Amino acid sequence: MRIISRNALVNFWEKHPEAKVSLLAWYKTVTSSEWENFADVRKTFRRADIYRDCAIFDVGGNKYRLIVKVRYRTKRVYIRFVLTHSDYDKDSWKEDCEC
């Protein structure tokens, strides 16, 4: 899978350095994956969840949330948000996940 854009991860871990190792591990795992559907995502990340048009990943021992849009046909993963757990709980990201 091709991730668009890694800069979102870098910007986040520059503010939250403790997230870097977990975000890099997620990045490496996803770039080496070949997902065809959300069931494949779940095989890779069994705690992944889906909300409308977005996939949600727990990162860093449930401290962070990574929200992406996956386009299976083109093999692209678009990073929409990298959030702390408390920012995720505010639900302001949900509007972006409409179909």
C-alpha positions as CSV (number, residue, x, y, z in Angstrom):
1,M,0.0,0.0,0.0
2,R,1.1,3.5,-0.7
3,I,0.7,6.0,2.1
4,I,-0.3,9.6,1.4
5,S,1.2,11.5,3.3
6,R,4.0,10.4,5.6
7,N,4.4,14.0,6.6
8,A,1.3,13.8,8.8
9,L,3.1,11.2,10.9
10,V,6.3,13.1,11.1
11,N,4.5,16.3,12.1
12,F,2.7,14.4,14.9
13,W,5.8,12.7,16.3
14,E,7.7,15.9,16.3
15,K,5.0,17.2,18.8
16,H,4.7,13.8,20.5
17,P,8.1,12.1,20.3
18,E,7.0,9.1,22.3
19,A,4.7,8.2,19.3
20,K,7.5,7.9,16.8
21,V,8.3,4.2,17.2
22,S,4.7,3.1,17.0
23,L,3.9,5.3,14.0
24,L,7.0,4.1,12.2
25,A,6.0,0.5,12.9
26,W,2.5,1.2,11.6
27,Y,3.9,2.8,8.5
28,K,6.3,-0.1,7.7
29,T,3.5,-2.6,8.2
30,V,1.1,-0.8,5.9
31,T,3.6,-0.1,3.1
32,S,4.4,-3.9,3.0
33,S,0.7,-4.9,2.9
34,E,-1.6,-5.6,-0.1
35,W,-5.1,-5.0,1.2
36,E,-8.1,-5.8,-0.9
37,N,-10.8,-4.9,1.6
38,F,-11.3,-4.1,5.3
39,A,-11.2,-7.8,6.2
40,D,-7.5,-7.7,5.0
41,V,-6.9,-4.7,7.2
42,R,-8.3,-6.6,10.2
43,K,-6.0,-9.5,9.4
44,T,-3.0,-7.1,9.7
45,F,-4.4,-5.0,12.6
46,R,-7.0,-6.9,14.5
47,R,-8.0,-3.9,16.6
48,A,-8.6,-1.7,13.6
49,D,-12.1,-0.3,13.3
50,I,-14.2,1.4,10.6
51,Y,-16.4,4.4,10.7
52,R,-18.2,5.2,7.5
53,D,-15.5,5.9,5.0
54,C,-12.5,5.8,7.4
55,A,-10.4,3.1,9.0
56,I,-9.3,3.8,12.6
57,F,-6.1,2.4,14.1
58,D,-5.1,2.3,17.8
59,V,-1.4,3.3,17.9
60,G,1.1,3.4,20.8
61,G,-0.7,1.2,23.2
62,N,-4.1,2.9,22.7
63,K,-2.6,6.4,23.3
64,Y,-3.1,7.6,19.8
65,R,-5.6,7.2,17.0
66,L,-4.7,7.2,13.3
67,I,-7.6,7.8,11.0
68,V,-7.2,7.1,7.3
69,K,-9.2,6.6,4.1
70,V,-8.2,3.4,2.3
71,R,-8.7,3.2,-1.5
72,Y,-8.3,-0.5,-2.1
73,R,-8.5,-0.4,-5.9
74,T,-5.6,2.1,-6.2
75,K,-3.7,0.7,-3.2
76,R,-3.5,4.0,-1.4
77,V,-4.0,5.0,2.2
78,Y,-4.7,8.6,2.9
79,I,-3.8,9.8,6.4
80,R,-6.6,12.1,7.5
81,F,-5.8,12.6,11.2
82,V,-3.2,11.5,13.8
83,L,-4.7,12.3,17.2
84,T,-4.1,11.8,20.8
85,H,-6.8,9.7,22.5
86,S,-8.4,12.8,24.1
87,D,-8.5,14.7,20.8
88,Y,-10.1,11.6,19.2
89,D,-12.8,11.6,21.8
90,K,-13.9,15.1,20.8
91,D,-15.3,13.5,17.5
92,S,-14.4,16.5,15.4
93,W,-12.8,14.1,12.9
94,K,-16.1,12.4,12.0
95,E,-17.3,14.9,9.4
96,D,-14.3,14.0,7.2
97,C,-15.4,10.4,7.1
98,E,-18.6,10.9,5.3
99,C,-19.0,8.9,2.1
